[in-house]
Amino acid sequence: MDKTFRFYCCWMYPEFFASNWSWIKEPLTQISENGIENLLLGFPQQSGKSFLITLLQAYYTSLFHILKKDITIMRLCNTDDNVTKFSQDVRNIISSPKNSAFFKSNFKFEVNNNDKFKLVGSEFFNGYFYSVKSAIQSKGADILIIDDPYRDFYEGLTGKIDSYLHNEFFGVWLGRLNQSKFKKIWFCGTRASKVDFFDFIVTY
């Protein structure tokens, strides 16, 4: 069986990817064929970018776990509600029969909470979830996901929290990345202006 991320998406949710193939084919192909260093996804609102990131998080968590090279992924979201939603979505995918069939392995949780989870057999937590306004404390991660830091388009357009985001990015978030070969940042969201946090990440 093809084990690329592109095939994984079509395996897990064939109807969604069949109906959205025209716009999603290129990023899926790039991810599958070239791997991921740092990833920046910028799609319109409600187009499925967080869903794609959720699949990517479940895929990489599962893949590295069966390879016995567990990684930790920290995901920052714009609201506490999305922290809960995305955490539940990732854990539901990992524990699903289709995910087990794809990787030919059963995944069970030793810790199964909304803010963090740990798979049985892992030496450390596989996933952390926070809102961008949360205190992260002394948690480390191999991959940092910033899943749209703005609550809505207006917040992004006005730039009223950009100074806070800049300070958190340099003062806290970058410092949480483990010094490993898996060190990566994945960012997704909707552009609000030409000088928003998206622009800051790209120029950084």
Protein Blocks (a to p, Z undefined) as FASTA:
>chain_A
ZZbfklmmmmmmmmlmmmmmmmmmmmmmmmmmnopabdcddddehiopmmmmmmmmmmmm
mmmmmnopaccdddddfbfklmmmmmmmmmmmmmpmklmmmnopacddfbdcfkbccdeh
iabdfbdcddfkbcfbjaddfbdcdehjbfblklmmnopmmmmmmmmmmmmmmmmpccdf
klccddddddfbfklmklmmmmZZ
